[in-house]
Amino acid sequence: MQHSELFTPVSLGSIALANRIVMAPLTRCRAEPGHLPGSLMAEYYAQRATAGLIVCEATMVIEGNSAFGGAEPGVYNAAQVAGWRSVTDAVHANGGRIVLQLWHGGRACHSLLNGGTQPVAPSPVAIGNDEIHTPEGKKPYETPRELQDDELPGIVAGFRRAAENALAAGFDGVEVHGANGYLLDQFLRDGSNRRTGPYGGPVKNRARLLLEVVDAVVAVWSPGRVGVRISPLNSFNDMRDSDPVGLTRYVAGELDRRGIAFLDLMRGDFFGAQKGDVVSAARGAFRGALLGGMGFSPSEAAQAVSAGTYTAVVFGHHFISNPDLVDRVKAGVTLVEPDQSTFYSPGGKGYTDYPTLDR
């Protein structure tokens, strides 16, 4: 067996894992009309059930906040809950564990994807270095509407309802998406949060909405089945922060006080623009299970687990093209590289048709 450190069982809070290889939440844009998880998604996730834990893709908690051409799943109505039930049943039938990532796109959304509704954010600051795919082609991101303080309890309530729906859909837990430039991350970081008052300014205020959401979700699930993802360094979606290490330390400490199951920390920046030792900051403040991701090889992952830096390691794009990634890592087999042209295209090509070692 290769990389044996990755194949010891471990518990993330109340979630028991057979190994320490976690499948990252990967947006694939295969939901059916109405943001419905369908049979193709059930097949896709069931193929990857040997992962110690699957974290499902970013899933809309509140209607009208699409950021991916209307093809991302939701979890805000009964039909979506039924669709997700088919996914969780398929994964559980193959012996897997699966949690749902709860997400609000914030300023990364667009009115052309949401019936004319203007996107919302902590401050009226648009994403300035990219464009978004819409039914009318690629468009600049819009300047979002600044959320008022009295609207924020409604956001928290939306996450709570989504958590209740995820429970009804048979998931093993949930992950709150506080990363990659979406709404909760937009509040966390001072490059996008320019507001004053109880949700702006110092880090304890900027983290307030995330922590209110976490408290609401924990009230549904219990702490041992809730995780949180953060990306303090990642500049994707035009994000930045003046003190990402301090931000990490504060958020990790607050999550530690709440006793959540795991902290899913993205260790770097997709574009290399921001630097800082956020891993040590998180490890020093958070005593629970720490998941690490972004560009790990199997050997590096095994070393990180052996050293105690991470409890488990998150693999992303290689899970797209290696549905049996766990078996391949165990056997020391070279991983297949994915076809990037099919990352977000409809249908099974590049989604459910990658071969396994036994076929």
N, C-alpha and C positions, 0 to 999 in steps of 0.2 A: 504493500500500500504506500502510495506517495502522499506526502503532506499530511501525516497522520494527525497532526494537531487540529486539523479542521474537522476531524471525524469523531470527536468526542461529544456526547450529548451535553446539552446545557439548557437551562431555563432562563428565559427573559421574563422576569416577574412570574406570572402564572402560566406563561406559554412555554410548553416543553418542546424543545427542538432536538431532532435526531442528529443533527450536525451543525456546524458553525458557518455554513455557507448560506447567505441570504440573497434572495433575488430582489434587485432594486425596483422601485416603482418606475415603470417605463411607459410613457405615453405612446400608444400605437395607433390611435384613431380608428379603431374597428367597431365602435359601438353602432348599433342599428339606429334608424331614425327615432327621434324622441329620447336620445341619449340612453338607449336601452342596451344593457349587456345581453348578448345573444349566444347561440350555440357555438359559434366560432371562437368567441372569447373563452367559453367553458373548455373547449378542446385545447386551446393555447395554454391556459393556466394548468390544466390537468397534466399536460405533457411535461411540465416543469415542477411537478409536485415532489420530486426528490430533494429539492432545496430544503434546508432546515426550516426556512420561513420564506414565504412569498409575501412581498408588500405590493399590493395591487397599485395600478396606475392612478394618477391624480383624478379624483372623482368629485364632480360638482355637488356641493352641499345645498346650494340655493339656485333655483331656476333663474335663467336669464344672465348667466355669467360664463358663457362659453368663450374659450380662447383658442380652440383648436378646430375651427371650421365646422363646429356642430357634431364632431365625431368622437368626442370624449364622453365617457359614461357619466351618469348622474346617480344619486341615491336619495332623491327628494320626493319620490312618489311610489305608489304600490307596484306599478308595473316594473319599475327599475329594481325594487326589492326582490320581486319574483325572478327577474333575470339574474341578479346576483346570487340568489339561492341556487340556481342551476350551476353557477360557477363554483360556489363553495362545496356543494355536494360532489361535484366531479373531482375537486382537489382532495377532499376528505376520503373519497372512495379509493384514491391512489395513495393514501397514507400521509398526505401533506398537511401543512399548517399555513393559514392564509389570513392576512389582515388587510383592511381597506384603508387607503390613504384619503383623508378628508381634506378638500381643497376648495379655495375660492381664488379666482384669477385676479381680482382687483383690476389694476390699470392695464394688465396684459390682455384684457378682453377688448372687444370692439363692437360698436353699435350695429354694424352690418351683420354680425353673428347673433345678435340678441334683440331682434325686432325693433331696432332704433334706440334701445336703452343705452345711455351713456355709461361707460365704465366708471367705477368708483375707486377711491384710493384715500390714503391719509391726507394727501396734499395734491393740489392741481399741478402735478409735475408729470409730464409724459415720458414714456420710454423713447429715447432720442437716437439710438444707434442701430435701429432695425426696423423692419416692416412686418406686417401681419398678413397672413393669407385670408382673404375674404371671398364671398361669392362674386365680387367685382374685381378680383385680382388682388395683387399685393398692394397694401395701403400703409401709409404711415400710422403709427399708433396715435390715438386721440389723446387730447388732454383730459384727464379724468375729472369727475366731479368730486370735490372734497366731502367726505363723509362727516356729518355733524355728530357731536358727542351723543346726542339722544338717539341716533340711528344704530349705534354700536351694540346695544343689547339685542337688537334684531339679528345682527350678524352672529352673535354668540348663540342665540336661540336656534338659528339655522344649523350651526354645527351640532348643537345638541340633538336636534331632530334627526340629522343625518347619522349621528352615533346610534340613536335608537333604531333607525332603519337598518344600519349595519348589523346590529345585534339580531334583529328579526331575520336578516338574510343569512345568518349562520356563520358569520366570520368568527375567527378566534380572537380578534381584537381589532384595534384601529391605530393608525398613525396620523397625527395632526401634521399637516404640511405647513411648516413655517420656513420654507426655503425657496431658493431659486427665483426670487423677485416676484412672488405672488402676494396676495393681500397681506397675510400675517407677517411675511418678511418685509413687505413695504412699510409696515408700521415699525418693525424692529430697527431698521437701519436709517441713519440720519441723512443719507443721501436722497432718500425718497420721502421721509417723514420730516416735513418742515413746520408742522403745526405747533401750537402752544396748548396749554391746558393739560388735563390729566392724561392725555394720550400722546403727548409730544414733549420734546426737550430732553431731559436726562434719560438714561437707559431704563430706569425703573418705570418711567411713564411709557416709553416706547414699547416696552415688553408687556404692558398691562393687558392689551387685547389678546395676545397669544396666551397669557396665563389665565385670563378669564375663560377663553375657549377650552383650554386644558382642564380647568376645574369643572366646566359644564360636561365635558366628555367623560371625565373620571366619575362624575356622579351617575352616569349611565352604566359604565363598564366596570368600575373599580380600578385603582391605580395599576394593578398588576397586568392589565390587558391594554394599556395605552402607551404608545410611543410618540415621540416628537422628532421631526426632521428639521435641522437647521443647516444653513450654508453661509456662515459669517463672512467668508472670503469671496464667494462666487460673484463675479460681475455680470453674469448672464442676466438679461432683461434690464441692462443699464443700471446695475445696482452697485453701491459702494457704502462703506461706513468709515468714519474717522477713527474708530477704535474697535476693530473686529475682535481682538483678543479680550478686551474688557467686556464687550457684548457677550461673547461666549461664556466667560466666567460668570457673569451675572445670571444669564438665562439657565446655564447648567446648574448653578446653585439653587435657583428657584424650583427647577424641575426635580432636583434631588430632594428638596424639602417635601415635595408632593409624592415621592416614592413611586414614580412611574416605572413601567416595565423596562423601557430602553430609551436611550438618546441616540438617534441616527445622525451622525455628524459627517457632513461632506468636508473633507480635509483641505481642499484647495479651491482654486479658481479655474474654470474651464479655459480661460484666456490668459492666465498667468499675470494678470494686472495687479492683483492684491496679494500680499504676503503676510505671514504671521503664524505663530505656533498656537493655533487654536486647539490642537489635540491635547497638549499639556494643560491648557486652560480648562478644557472640558474634563479631563481625567482628574485634575486636582479638585474640581468642584462637584463632580457627579460620581457618587459611589455605586450606582447601579450599572446595568449592562450598557456598555458603550459599543455601538456599531460604527465601523469605519468604512468609507467608500471613496471612490474616484480613482480609477486606474490601477487597481491592485492586480498583480500577477498571482497565480496560486502560491508560488514560493514566498513572495513578500507577505501574502495574507497569512500563511502558516507561521512565518516568523513573528508577525505582529501579534497573533494570538498567543504564541508561545511566550513572548515577552510580557504579556499581560497588558499591552497597549489597548487592545480591543477584545471584547468578549466574542464577537463574531464579525465577519467581513462581508460587505455588500458588493456583489458583482452586478454590473449593469449590462452593457451592450453585448457581452459574450453570452448572456442568457438568451438573447434573441436568437442567435445562430447555433446554440448548443443546448437543446432542450434537456439533454442528459449531462449537463455541465458537471454535476456532482460525480457521476460515474467517470467522466473523462479526467477530472482532476485526481480522483482516487487512483486511476490507472496510469497517470502521468502522460496522457495523450495530448497532443497539441490541440488547442482550441481552434475551432473554425471561426473565421472572421465574417461578420454579417454583411449583407448587401444593403448599403445605406439607402439606395434608391427605393427600397420597399419599407422603410421605417414607418411611414405614415400613409401608405397607399392602401386602398380597400382590398378586401379579399384575403385568401389564404396564402398567396404567394409571398414568401419572405416572412411568413407569420406562423403557419402550422405545418409547413412542408420541409423544414430542415431535418436531415436524417439524424438518427442516433447510432451508436456503435453497433447495435444489433440489427440494424436495417439500412 
